[in-house]
Structures are given as structure tokens and as C-alpha cells.
Amino acid sequence: MARGATTNDAGGFPALTSLGQFLLKDLVLLGASVWTLSDSSRAAERRR
């Protein structure tokens, strides 16, 4: 992960900071977008 995305203040467990949560949210949204794009592409291809 990016520098500053985690902190060790949680008793030795690397907890996500607000930056880490932001990056993780963006990765999830990017994955959902790619999945939707591929699903739509396949549906459009079947209609031809």
C-alpha cells in the first residue's frame, strides 16, 4: 500500500488510516466499473 496508508497505533495491528480507506474504496469502485464494462460489452456483442 501507499506510504501513510496504515498505522501501527492499533496495538501492533496495521489499521487503515483515512488515506488507506480512501484508496481501498477507489480500488473497489474501479473493480466494479471494470466488471460492469465487461458485462455490458458481452451483452452488446450477443445482440449483434
ChimeraX attribute file (.defattr): number of C-alpha atoms within 10 A of each C-alpha:
attribute: neighborCount
match mode: 1-to-1
recipient: residues
	/A:1	8
	/A:2	8
	/A:3	8
	/A:4	11
	/A:5	17
	/A:6	18
	/A:7	15
	/A:8	11
	/A:9	9
	/A:10	10
	/A:11	8
	/A:12	8
	/A:13	10
	/A:14	12
	/A:15	15
	/A:16	17
	/A:17	14
	/A:18	12
	/A:19	14
	/A:20	18
	/A:21	14
	/A:22	12
	/A:23	16
	/A:24	15
	/A:25	12
	/A:26	12
	/A:27	12
	/A:28	10
	/A:29	12
	/A:30	12
	/A:31	12
	/A:32	12
	/A:33	12
	/A:34	11
	/A:35	12
	/A:36	12
	/A:37	12
	/A:38	12
	/A:39	12
	/A:40	12
	/A:41	11
	/A:42	11
	/A:43	11
	/A:44	10
	/A:45	9
	/A:46	8
	/A:47	6
	/A:48	5
